[in-house]
Amino acid sequence: MSYDSHDKEWIDSGYVSRMFPRRDRNAHKGNFGHVLVVAGKRGMAGAAVLSAGAALRSGCGLVTVHVPEGERSVIHIAHPSAIVSPDSSDCFSELPEDMTKYTAVGAGPGLGTSVKTVAALGRLMDAGLPMVLDADALNIISMHPEYAGRIPRGSVLTPHIGELRRLLKSGWTDEGKRNEMVRALAESTGAVVVVKGANTMICPPSGHLKFNTTGNPGMAKGGSGDVLAGLVAGLLARGFDAEDAAIAGVFLHGAAGDRAAELFGEESMNASDILDNIRISLSGCSL
């Protein structure tokens, strides 16, 4: 299939604002979905804190965080409004008892790639819920290419450039070749592929590329991607389809980063500052 310049589009605030309907005054938490965040092996609870915090800011109704038993107090203290699902191991090794209560999953930040986690991720994908797959979830898929066929349709992959190279098992000579390879990945998996970086690119299975207009170099800090993964997962849970969740999440994440840069400067800002400013960027889009 061939593409031309008409297959590219820029995302702005007007585009994203139209995605957010006014909330019904009679709505309750059950109307806005329940996201399961699977993140943070032992010693990496910060990744779970950032992802869960962003999910809590997404507007979804309920957030459950699956972490090792020994890390559960970190989540309770950082996010008292989140539900904790404890894993009996020091890493992700088992699914929550009842997967039917969730409407979407965000998985990957700080998970590691142990044998137990590899097996558990496969079972999680087989549950069939729309997922955001980030960080170590993507690394596991790269290590086990057969897992690509287990990615639920309507999911979102959020690789940075290094993770993308590992997923594709290849480099590229120019941007056009990269985009062609990303389109092929999106089509083969049925997932939306978000290539993180300056003017982050969103590629749905249709191949129609969209590029973000928010964000700044100060966001190039550890943990920024964890925030994005949680935010997109929360939007999936509340009912956005994969493409709209990716578009809105990327735009709002970048806008929050721009606000953080205004307050703290690009050098000093960090991922927690992006998380704290999602509320500002989202309030500008909600009707």
BAFI-3210 file (N, C-alpha, C; in Angstrom, 3 decimals, decimal comma, padded with zeros to 6 digits):
// residues 287
n [1|2|3|4|5|6|7|8|9|10|11|12|13|14|15|16|17|18|19|20|21|22|23|24|25|26|27|28|29|30|31|32|33|34|35|36|37|38|39|40|41|42|43|44|45|46|47|48|49|50|51|52|53|54|55|56|57|58|59|60|61|62|63|64|65|66|67|68|69|70|71|72|73|74|75|76|77|78|79|80|81|82|83|84|85|86|87|88|89|90|91|92|93|94|95|96|97|98|99|100|101|102|103|104|105|106|107|108|109|110|111|112|113|114|115|116|117|118|119|120|121|122|123|124|125|126|127|128|129|130|131|132|133|134|135|136|137|138|139|140|141|142|143|144|145|146|147|148|149|150|151|152|153|154|155|156|157|158|159|160|161|162|163|164|165|166|167|168|169|170|171|172|173|174|175|176|177|178|179|180|181|182|183|184|185|186|187|188|189|190|191|192|193|194|195|196|197|198|199|200|201|202|203|204|205|206|207|208|209|210|211|212|213|214|215|216|217|218|219|220|221|222|223|224|225|226|227|228|229|230|231|232|233|234|235|236|237|238|239|240|241|242|243|244|245|246|247|248|249|250|251|252|253|254|255|256|257|258|259|260|261|262|263|264|265|266|267|268|269|270|271|272|273|274|275|276|277|278|279|280|281|282|283|284|285|286|287]
n.u [000,849|000,540|001,372|000,715|001,306|-001,168|-001,892|-001,078|-001,425|-001,810|-002,078|-004,064|-005,300|-008,014|-008,765|-008,511|-010,211|-012,769|-013,151|-014,019|-016,863|-019,536|-019,979|-022,538|-024,812|-025,925|-024,207|-022,138|-019,300|-019,132|-019,793|-017,573|-015,546|-012,951|-009,675|-006,864|-003,704|-000,626|002,369|005,775|008,062|009,699|011,382|010,979|008,780|008,187|007,624|005,104|003,701|003,775|002,465|-000,047|-000,903|-001,290|-003,340|-005,358|-005,844|-007,052|-009,767|-011,160|-013,283|-012,456|-009,372|-007,163|-004,176|-001,732|000,742|003,843|003,410|005,054|005,321|002,958|002,238|003,445|001,866|-000,616|-000,008|000,870|-001,308|-004,186|-006,749|-006,647|-007,101|-005,490|-003,990|-002,420|000,557|001,886|004,552|007,889|007,803|005,845|003,761|001,355|-002,121|-004,760|-007,551|-010,155|-010,611|-012,692|-013,775|-012,461|-012,002|-009,967|-006,381|-003,199|000,136|003,533|005,528|008,430|008,345|010,235|011,870|011,638|011,395|008,990|007,473|007,351|005,728|003,390|002,640|001,881|-000,454|-001,980|-002,350|-003,871|-006,277|-007,768|-008,550|-008,532|-005,346|-002,649|000,578|003,756|007,208|008,814|006,948|006,881|009,525|009,517|007,845|009,491|011,566|010,215|008,864|006,567|004,628|003,536|001,356|-000,519|-001,398|-004,115|-006,726|-007,360|-005,583|-002,813|000,465|003,395|006,196|009,518|012,215|014,362|013,063|011,340|013,086|013,930|011,514|010,960|013,080|015,036|016,805|016,466|016,850|015,955|013,385|011,050|011,236|011,164|008,554|007,069|007,651|006,549|003,860|003,373|003,723|001,594|-000,574|-000,276|-000,549|-002,919|-002,971|-002,660|000,177|002,351|004,895|007,227|008,654|010,094|007,417|005,625|004,547|001,527|000,253|-002,337|-003,933|-004,930|-002,988|-002,948|-001,183|-000,633|000,560|001,910|001,535|002,281|004,501|008,001|011,650|012,318|010,897|012,267|013,047|013,529|010,704|008,738|007,486|006,122|004,099|002,650|001,773|-000,004|-001,930|-003,021|-004,024|-006,005|-007,779|-008,538|-009,914|-012,117|-013,659|-012,778|-011,806|-008,947|-007,359|-008,292|-007,788|-005,005|-004,322|-005,510|-004,272|-001,501|-001,449|-002,434|-000,565|001,767|000,970|000,736|003,410|004,433|003,315|004,568|007,200|007,025|006,642|008,833|011,038|012,848|015,147|014,983|012,488|010,561|009,264|007,220|006,306|005,062|002,955|001,567|000,516|-001,314|-003,964|-004,389|-004,021|-006,034|-008,350|-008,616|-009,599|-011,907|-015,452]
n.v [-001,189|002,238|005,537|009,052|012,608|013,336|011,463|012,178|013,987|016,749|017,094|019,133|021,416|021,882|019,613|017,617|018,492|018,018|015,374|014,909|014,384|016,121|015,455|013,400|014,517|012,681|010,587|007,849|006,224|003,747|004,230|005,031|003,248|000,805|000,534|-001,609|-001,430|-002,737|-002,895|-002,245|-004,086|-005,550|-002,982|-001,211|000,393|003,019|003,349|002,189|003,954|006,346|005,595|004,720|007,069|008,758|007,355|007,701|010,395|010,443|010,456|008,113|005,687|003,826|002,654|000,033|-001,239|-003,514|-004,914|-006,194|-007,855|-006,815|-004,165|-002,887|-001,020|001,310|002,150|002,501|004,672|006,667|006,881|006,925|006,604|004,596|001,087|-001,770|-004,608|-007,305|-009,076|-012,267|-012,732|-011,289|-010,018|-009,420|-012,053|-013,346|-013,165|-010,873|-012,135|-011,906|-011,055|-010,045|-007,726|-005,530|-002,956|-002,163|-002,428|-001,411|-002,070|-002,816|-000,733|-000,767|-003,554|-005,577|-008,508|-011,196|-014,832|-015,637|-013,319|-013,035|-015,263|-014,574|-012,208|-013,152|-014,583|-012,466|-010,944|-012,798|-012,566|-010,802|-008,125|-004,640|-003,133|-001,087|-001,353|-001,093|-000,165|-002,661|-004,605|-004,338|-004,980|-007,669|-008,712|-008,212|-009,987|-012,356|-013,031|-014,405|-013,562|-011,290|-011,963|-012,359|-010,013|-008,125|-007,028|-003,595|-002,449|-000,465|000,329|001,673|002,512|003,884|005,114|003,246|000,956|000,543|-000,150|-002,637|-004,041|-004,096|-005,470|-004,361|-001,578|001,662|003,600|006,129|008,568|008,039|005,292|004,272|005,023|003,491|000,919|001,055|001,375|-001,136|-002,731|-001,820|-002,582|-005,382|-006,197|-005,071|-002,993|000,333|002,224|004,106|006,227|007,427|010,656|013,759|015,621|013,386|010,428|008,973|005,980|004,334|001,124|001,667|003,151|005,891|008,577|010,527|013,457|014,862|018,099|019,144|019,318|019,117|019,376|019,029|016,941|014,682|012,655|010,128|008,126|009,638|008,274|006,311|007,779|008,567|006,032|005,191|007,214|006,933|004,329|004,722|006,341|004,540|002,749|004,242|004,337|005,371|004,678|002,838|004,445|007,097|007,255|007,104|009,423|011,528|011,049|011,368|014,057|015,451|014,658|015,835|018,531|018,815|018,486|020,784|022,759|022,075|022,703|025,443|026,121|024,997|024,887|023,496|022,047|021,346|020,168|017,151|013,754|013,530|016,123|016,376|014,567|015,886|018,028|017,120|017,458|020,149|020,309|018,546|019,739|021,826|020,665|019,259|019,459]
n.w [000,000|-000,790|000,397|000,881|001,415|002,349|004,141|006,614|009,669|011,897|015,403|017,433|020,013|019,500|018,089|020,046|022,102|021,174|021,683|024,238|025,935|027,645|031,086|032,374|034,782|036,467|036,531|037,702|039,325|038,101|035,502|034,138|033,690|034,548|035,226|035,056|036,287|035,696|036,994|038,073|039,561|042,489|044,153|042,112|042,432|041,972|039,255|039,097|040,740|039,246|036,835|037,809|039,027|036,827|035,531|037,404|037,023|034,575|034,307|034,453|036,149|038,190|039,541|039,655|040,989|040,275|042,047|043,505|046,644|048,691|047,953|048,216|050,188|049,374|047,214|048,504|050,154|048,347|046,580|047,783|046,747|044,917|044,186|045,483|044,106|045,229|044,372|044,925|044,518|044,071|041,734|038,747|038,531|038,585|037,756|038,730|040,672|039,520|036,397|034,972|035,927|034,963|032,463|030,827|030,425|031,622|031,078|031,906|032,748|034,690|035,111|034,642|033,206|033,942|034,019|035,208|034,886|032,130|031,452|032,856|031,602|029,095|029,780|030,674|028,329|026,951|028,214|026,790|027,016|026,019|025,805|027,060|026,152|027,344|027,835|029,684|028,958|026,210|025,703|026,396|024,415|022,249|022,818|022,636|019,955|019,153|020,859|019,785|018,256|020,199|021,185|022,226|020,046|019,363|021,091|022,445|021,643|023,067|022,265|022,805|020,742|020,937|021,945|019,837|017,750|018,711|018,675|015,943|015,003|013,462|011,991|010,451|007,491|006,932|007,778|006,334|005,724|008,305|009,079|007,295|008,236|010,786|010,184|009,075|011,341|012,970|011,391|011,289|013,952|014,736|016,463|017,836|017,251|019,093|018,630|020,588|021,184|019,976|018,672|018,826|017,185|016,100|015,031|013,666|012,824|010,276|009,061|008,799|009,618|012,564|014,157|017,093|018,698|021,105|023,998|025,070|025,243|027,938|028,872|028,442|030,432|032,930|033,640|032,395|030,296|031,748|032,919|030,626|029,709|031,764|031,604|028,993|029,237|031,165|029,720|027,722|029,366|030,183|027,949|025,496|022,144|020,841|019,112|019,590|022,354|022,379|020,888|022,416|024,901|024,342|023,499|025,810|027,715|026,662|026,810|029,567|030,190|028,997|030,621|033,032|032,338|032,123|034,778|036,204|034,570|031,795|032,408|035,147|035,608|036,185|035,845|037,746|037,878|035,413|035,773|037,864|036,506|034,668|035,353|034,795|032,005|031,157|032,123|030,406|028,146|028,741|028,576]
ca.u [000,000|001,326|000,827|001,243|001,258|-002,524|-002,049|-000,489|-002,273|-001,280|-003,051|-004,057|-006,249|-009,369|-008,957|-008,661|-011,355|-014,000|-013,241|-014,474|-018,255|-019,920|-020,371|-023,924|-024,878|-026,360|-023,229|-021,417|-017,984|-019,280|-019,977|-016,331|-014,570|-012,057|-008,398|-005,886|-002,320|000,316|003,649|006,609|008,570|010,307|012,386|010,598|007,418|007,987|006,973|003,687|003,143|003,579|001,428|-001,335|-001,286|-001,825|-004,638|-006,302|-006,132|-007,613|-011,219|-011,819|-013,983|-011,718|-008,009|-006,536|-002,756|-001,211|002,167|004,259|002,881|005,937|005,276|001,585|002,124|003,850|000,696|-001,615|000,405|000,930|-002,605|-005,190|-007,983|-006,443|-007,246|-004,254|-004,059|-001,063|001,135|002,607|005,970|008,568|007,622|004,550|003,779|000,000|-003,175|-005,806|-008,479|-011,309|-010,268|-013,894|-014,183|-011,693|-012,351|-008,719|-005,170|-001,926|001,153|004,904|006,524|009,118|007,990|011,318|011,634|011,907|010,636|007,631|006,780|007,085|004,567|002,210|002,222|001,141|-001,804|-002,681|-002,780|-004,906|-007,551|-008,499|-008,920|-007,651|-004,193|-001,507|001,796|004,841|008,438|009,222|005,994|007,373|010,780|009,180|007,356|010,670|012,303|009,352|008,065|005,264|003,679|002,901|000,059|-001,416|-001,811|-005,543|-007,095|-007,774|-004,577|-001,891|001,874|004,003|007,654|010,457|012,946|015,113|012,118|010,829|014,100|013,895|010,279|011,017|014,270|015,743|016,884|015,919|017,794|015,360|012,087|010,048|011,340|010,665|007,092|006,560|007,768|005,585|002,552|003,276|003,548|000,230|-001,507|-000,149|-000,990|-004,214|-002,778|-002,168|001,579|002,750|006,356|007,482|009,776|009,643|006,261|005,258|003,742|000,504|-000,058|-003,353|-003,834|-005,253|-001,790|-003,074|-000,302|-000,929|001,731|001,546|002,058|002,653|005,686|009,250|012,795|012,389|010,195|013,198|013,482|012,991|009,364|007,763|006,714|005,233|002,942|001,871|001,122|-001,141|-002,952|-003,695|-004,793|-007,203|-008,701|-009,099|-010,869|-013,349|-014,469|-012,150|-011,190|-007,491|-006,780|-008,612|-007,076|-003,611|-004,241|-005,789|-003,251|-000,244|-001,599|-002,557|000,733|002,661|000,514|001,131|004,846|004,670|002,994|005,639|008,381|006,777|006,750|010,097|012,121|013,080|016,228|014,649|011,226|010,681|008,029|006,189|005,735|004,126|001,781|000,836|-000,114|-002,337|-005,246|-004,518|-004,210|-007,315|-009,440|-008,744|-010,253|-013,221|-016,542]
ca.v [000,000|003,473|006,646|010,358|013,615|013,447|010,453|012,721|015,001|017,316|017,125|020,375|021,422|021,764|018,201|016,810|018,951|017,414|013,981|014,802|014,795|016,621|014,374|013,364|014,858|011,504|009,518|007,341|005,708|002,600|004,665|005,530|002,192|000,333|000,194|-002,380|-001,035|-003,785|-002,197|-002,149|-005,211|-005,114|-001,938|-000,331|000,835|004,357|003,230|001,949|005,193|007,304|005,097|004,742|008,460|009,274|006,716|008,364|011,714|010,299|010,554|006,802|005,557|003,059|002,255|-001,002|-001,359|-004,839|-004,797|-007,184|-007,670|-005,971|-002,778|-002,386|000,169|002,477|002,582|003,004|005,992|007,629|007,029|006,256|006,330|003,421|-000,235|-002,529|-006,051|-007,758|-010,274|-012,998|-012,767|-009,994|-009,487|-009,779|-013,497|-013,891|-012,211|-010,721|-013,264|-011,690|-010,121|-009,544|-006,426|-004,456|-002,597|-001,977|-002,737|-000,776|-002,990|-002,727|000,078|-001,337|-004,956|-006,527|-009,532|-012,518|-015,942|-015,559|-012,171|-013,374|-016,154|-013,854|-011,252|-013,912|-014,856|-011,183|-010,621|-013,752|-012,160|-010,173|-006,734|-003,675|-002,889|-000,259|-002,128|-000,117|-000,511|-004,064|-005,410|-004,302|-005,730|-009,088|-009,038|-008,235|-011,215|-013,493|-012,506|-015,072|-012,814|-010,233|-012,476|-012,444|-008,666|-007,948|-005,974|-002,384|-002,077|000,621|000,101|002,987|002,391|004,930|004,686|002,030|-000,166|000,315|-000,914|-004,021|-004,648|-004,279|-006,292|-003,701|-000,134|002,279|004,551|007,464|008,634|007,394|003,848|003,994|005,131|002,329|-000,233|001,234|001,071|-002,594|-003,259|-001,511|-003,392|-006,803|-006,438|-004,462|-002,051|001,680|002,328|005,465|006,328|008,563|011,520|015,078|015,449|011,970|009,943|007,974|005,234|003,283|000,095|002,231|003,758|007,353|009,083|011,782|013,945|015,715|019,462|019,578|018,674|019,865|018,521|018,767|015,695|013,569|012,247|008,848|008,142|010,332|007,266|005,648|008,662|008,447|004,718|005,201|008,132|006,313|003,189|005,251|006,781|003,302|002,175|005,028|004,141|005,839|003,605|002,872|005,593|008,328|007,241|007,433|010,820|012,406|010,854|011,980|015,511|015,927|014,404|016,892|019,809|018,820|018,720|022,200|023,505|021,795|023,459|026,848|026,288|024,547|024,913|022,211|021,302|020,876|019,420|015,692|013,064|013,851|017,417|016,112|013,967|016,897|019,019|016,538|018,049|021,426|020,079|017,891|020,695|022,676|019,905|018,773|020,403]
ca.w [000,000|-000,848|001,168|000,504|002,488|002,878|005,180|007,830|010,281|013,136|016,499|018,201|021,123|018,979|017,735|021,254|022,893|020,654|022,111|025,618|026,117|028,965|032,002|032,839|036,207|037,219|036,337|038,865|038,960|037,231|034,116|033,553|033,485|035,615|034,610|035,817|036,012|036,097|036,897|039,247|040,342|043,744|043,970|041,011|042,716|041,433|037,952|039,361|041,290|038,155|035,932|038,499|039,233|035,567|035,320|038,293|036,463|033,235|034,333|034,564|037,420|039,188|039,188|040,464|040,709|040,620|042,403|044,503|047,997|049,488|047,496|048,272|051,049|048,583|046,448|049,452|050,641|047,240|045,926|048,606|046,004|044,072|044,773|045,302|043,888|045,549|043,759|045,971|044,178|044,030|040,387|038,189|038,312|038,623|037,443|039,750|040,663|038,647|035,333|034,304|036,463|034,336|031,089|030,085|031,187|031,280|031,592|031,430|033,451|035,843|035,352|034,478|032,176|034,513|033,445|035,755|034,311|030,725|031,422|033,340|030,574|028,088|030,293|030,732|026,969|026,563|028,810|025,695|027,256|025,364|026,658|026,721|026,390|027,419|028,549|029,717|028,196|024,830|025,661|026,413|023,070|021,380|023,131|022,305|018,838|019,059|021,679|018,983|017,834|021,352|021,571|021,946|019,096|020,061|022,092|022,120|021,953|023,272|022,307|022,390|019,554|021,230|022,019|018,491|017,005|019,174|018,194|014,497|014,697|012,362|011,986|009,241|006,893|006,925|008,451|005,498|005,928|009,662|009,077|006,574|009,120|011,877|009,602|008,948|012,698|013,401|010,617|011,619|015,327|014,999|017,567|017,556|017,662|019,466|018,614|021,465|020,841|019,546|017,785|018,912|016,066|016,393|013,817|013,816|011,788|008,961|008,501|008,721|010,669|013,249|014,875|018,216|018,675|022,443|024,552|025,027|025,590|029,370|029,163|028,209|031,768|033,349|034,219|031,549|029,579|032,700|033,040|029,399|029,655|032,676|031,108|027,848|029,745|031,804|028,671|027,157|030,322|030,284|026,761|024,267|021,369|020,957|018,406|020,311|023,633|022,102|020,468|023,558|025,923|023,911|023,509|027,190|028,345|026,205|027,355|030,980|030,188|028,685|031,837|033,989|031,909|032,483|036,228|036,784|033,593|031,132|033,048|036,492|035,672|036,115|035,502|038,733|037,514|034,321|036,407|038,631|035,625|033,803|035,715|034,106|030,569|030,919|032,385|029,225|027,078|029,164|028,373]
c.u [000,886|000,603|001,404|001,043|-000,137|-002,797|-001,414|-001,369|-001,640|-002,392|-002,925|-005,160|-007,688|-009,722|-009,281|-009,898|-012,651|-014,191|-013,907|-015,914|-018,482|-020,370|-021,830|-023,942|-025,292|-025,380|-022,619|-020,137|-018,053|-019,469|-018,671|-015,196|-013,648|-010,767|-007,528|-004,500|-001,403|001,717|004,446|006,959|009,173|011,423|012,075|009,176|007,142|007,296|005,477|003,009|002,844|002,465|000,042|-001,820|-001,878|-003,180|-005,712|-006,704|-006,863|-009,113|-011,924|-012,368|-013,199|-010,347|-007,545|-005,089|-002,275|000,295|002,542|003,738|003,726|005,922|003,895|001,453|002,525|002,656|-000,368|-001,274|000,360|-000,454|-003,694|-006,480|-007,836|-006,672|-005,942|-004,568|-002,657|-000,667|001,991|004,108|006,571|008,471|006,212|004,565|002,391|-001,004|-004,093|-006,843|-009,602|-010,977|-011,505|-014,312|-013,508|-012,142|-011,123|-007,555|-004,024|-000,814|002,529|005,885|007,120|008,855|009,183|010,934|011,955|011,035|009,184|006,828|006,448|005,825|003,291|001,720|001,451|-000,282|-002,631|-003,180|-003,919|-006,264|-008,395|-008,923|-008,011|-006,556|-003,350|-000,272|002,987|006,072|008,737|008,213|006,418|008,676|010,524|008,671|008,516|011,464|011,538|008,405|006,698|004,198|002,960|001,514|-000,948|-001,879|-003,291|-005,779|-007,616|-006,822|-003,690|-000,491|002,559|005,528|008,376|011,315|013,722|014,215|011,544|011,818|014,088|012,636|010,362|012,165|015,113|015,823|016,245|016,889|017,260|013,978|010,997|010,043|010,835|009,141|006,453|006,580|006,777|004,177|002,341|003,050|002,122|-000,786|-001,470|-000,667|-002,405|-004,163|-002,396|-000,743|001,909|004,271|006,736|008,731|009,253|008,549|005,876|004,282|002,770|000,123|-001,093|-003,194|-004,164|-004,030|-001,832|-002,323|-000,789|000,279|001,305|002,213|002,426|003,915|006,945|010,398|012,951|011,713|011,071|013,859|012,857|011,626|008,317|006,881|005,756|003,948|002,048|001,112|-000,109|-002,272|-003,725|-004,536|-006,080|-008,237|-009,334|-010,200|-012,184|-014,159|-013,913|-011,666|-009,682|-006,878|-007,047|-007,908|-005,619|-003,452|-004,424|-004,707|-001,942|-000,335|-001,624|-001,256|001,723|002,277|000,861|002,631|005,192|004,374|004,086|006,902|008,231|007,030|008,155|011,292|012,370|014,162|015,773|013,371|011,486|009,318|006,902|005,526|004,763|002,831|000,933|000,078|-001,077|-003,688|-005,482|-004,784|-005,566|-008,478|-009,655|-009,471|-011,657|-014,270|-017,408]
c.v [001,241|004,574|007,946|011,333|013,748|012,406|010,892|013,852|015,474|017,428|018,461|020,329|021,286|020,330|017,399|017,209|018,294|015,977|013,818|015,292|015,359|015,446|014,516|013,625|013,676|010,343|009,085|006,669|004,504|002,962|004,999|004,508|001,922|-000,131|-000,597|-001,947|-002,118|-003,227|-002,376|-003,450|-004,668|-004,114|-000,970|000,192|002,231|004,343|003,018|003,200|006,181|006,860|005,163|006,173|009,069|008,659|007,367|009,748|011,642|010,505|009,225|006,631|004,892|002,681|001,193|-001,143|-002,722|-004,729|-005,933|-006,832|-006,703|-004,507|-002,148|-001,133|001,434|003,030|003,159|004,423|007,031|007,913|006,309|005,930|005,158|002,147|-000,991|-004,014|-006,600|-009,035|-010,971|-013,066|-011,371|-009,338|-009,852|-011,259|-014,116|-012,791|-012,011|-011,825|-013,094|-010,626|-009,505|-008,157|-005,257|-004,201|-002,346|-002,225|-001,868|-001,607|-002,663|-001,933|-000,635|-002,798|-005,891|-007,584|-010,936|-013,577|-015,903|-014,453|-012,403|-014,230|-015,419|-012,846|-011,957|-014,191|-013,574|-010,781|-011,540|-013,436|-011,365|-008,740|-005,796|-003,240|-001,740|-001,058|-001,201|-000,779|-002,013|-004,994|-005,459|-005,078|-007,237|-009,524|-009,095|-009,527|-012,469|-013,055|-013,164|-014,363|-011,731|-010,664|-012,578|-011,066|-008,480|-006,827|-004,772|-001,971|-000,955|000,213|001,464|002,906|003,727|004,329|003,383|000,810|-000,487|-000,487|-002,382|-004,737|-005,006|-005,183|-005,670|-002,210|000,402|003,346|005,967|007,403|007,935|005,889|003,469|004,005|003,939|001,088|-000,149|000,937|-000,443|-003,245|-003,029|-002,389|-004,860|-007,137|-005,938|-003,460|-000,673|001,764|003,801|005,494|007,604|009,334|012,904|014,898|013,974|011,577|008,867|007,305|004,161|002,229|000,586|002,828|005,261|007,987|010,401|012,154|014,962|017,087|019,977|018,849|019,478|018,961|018,231|017,476|014,468|013,170|010,899|008,991|008,825|009,336|006,505|006,453|008,533|007,126|004,675|006,076|007,509|005,124|003,649|005,715|005,591|002,755|002,938|005,017|004,690|004,624|003,823|004,098|006,890|008,396|007,623|008,900|011,747|012,284|011,520|013,501|016,055|015,758|015,499|018,252|019,933|019,059|020,167|023,079|023,306|022,582|024,930|027,082|026,019|024,638|023,527|021,393|020,641|020,055|017,922|015,066|013,355|015,187|017,280|015,546|015,021|017,874|018,422|017,174|019,376|021,206|019,443|018,841|021,619|021,996|019,448|019,860|020,508]
c.w [000,000|-000,086|000,627|001,653|003,087|003,963|006,499|008,351|011,576|014,163|017,235|019,259|020,649|018,650|018,993|022,059|022,449|021,120|023,477|025,750|027,515|029,831|032,407|034,347|037,059|037,110|037,672|038,383|038,019|035,772|033,408|033,535|034,659|034,953|035,583|035,368|036,562|035,900|038,183|039,938|041,641|043,454|042,851|041,194|042,172|040,088|038,115|039,900|040,172|037,220|036,573|038,708|037,980|035,252|036,187|037,788|035,128|033,163|034,394|035,989|038,523|038,644|040,172|040,024|041,196|040,809|043,353|045,889|048,811|049,099|047,668|049,119|050,314|047,818|047,377|049,909|049,528|046,663|046,718|047,867|045,050|044,877|044,508|045,155|044,126|044,815|044,822|045,725|044,255|042,655|039,928|037,824|038,222|038,325|038,647|039,592|039,636|037,603|034,684|034,795|035,756|032,904|030,228|031,026|030,690|031,888|031,050|032,257|034,669|036,092|035,395|033,454|032,693|033,845|033,926|035,088|032,847|030,628|031,828|032,312|029,463|028,533|030,347|029,347|026,532|027,193|027,823|025,898|026,452|026,318|026,140|027,116|026,262|028,025|028,515|029,050|026,729|024,697|025,653|025,037|022,086|021,569|022,711|021,186|018,690|019,896|020,883|018,522|018,956|021,833|021,247|020,939|019,882|021,159|021,573|022,546|022,035|023,343|022,126|021,275|019,790|021,285|020,649|017,657|017,419|018,689|016,719|014,069|013,589|012,616|010,718|008,762|006,867|007,561|007,649|005,671|007,307|009,673|008,366|007,469|010,276|011,378|009,488|010,312|013,186|012,674|011,051|013,011|015,597|016,126|017,043|018,085|017,886|019,539|019,364|021,041|020,532|018,501|017,677|017,804|016,529|015,083|014,123|012,730|010,387|008,269|008,393|009,889|011,240|014,098|015,924|018,131|020,061|022,895|024,333|025,480|027,077|029,776|028,942|029,521|032,101|033,998|033,369|030,805|030,477|032,869|031,807|029,356|030,558|032,192|029,948|028,297|030,417|030,803|027,958|028,066|030,346|028,996|025,468|023,474|021,346|020,293|019,153|021,662|023,439|021,753|021,664|024,623|025,576|023,977|024,938|027,964|027,944|026,753|028,833|031,106|029,880|029,900|032,896|033,631|032,238|033,968|036,760|035,847|033,024|031,815|034,347|036,573|035,604|035,885|036,488|038,430|036,350|034,891|037,105|037,747|034,609|034,089|035,008|032,627|030,287|031,153|031,196|028,075|027,455|029,004|029,617]
res [m|s|y|d|s|h|d|k|e|w|i|d|s|g|y|v|s|r|m|f|p|r|r|d|r|n|a|h|k|g|n|f|g|h|v|l|v|v|a|g|k|r|g|m|a|g|a|a|v|l|s|a|g|a|a|l|r|s|g|c|g|l|v|t|v|h|v|p|e|g|e|r|s|v|i|h|i|a|h|p|s|a|i|v|s|p|d|s|s|d|c|f|s|e|l|p|e|d|m|t|k|y|t|a|v|g|a|g|p|g|l|g|t|s|v|k|t|v|a|a|l|g|r|l|m|d|a|g|l|p|m|v|l|d|a|d|a|l|n|i|i|s|m|h|p|e|y|a|g|r|i|p|r|g|s|v|l|t|p|h|i|g|e|l|r|r|l|l|k|s|g|w|t|d|e|g|k|r|n|e|m|v|r|a|l|a|e|s|t|g|a|v|v|v|v|k|g|a|n|t|m|i|c|p|p|s|g|h|l|k|f|n|t|t|g|n|p|g|m|a|k|g|g|s|g|d|v|l|a|g|l|v|a|g|l|l|a|r|g|f|d|a|e|d|a|a|i|a|g|v|f|l|h|g|a|a|g|d|r|a|a|e|l|f|g|e|e|s|m|n|a|s|d|i|l|d|n|i|r|i|s|l|s|g|c|s|l]
***
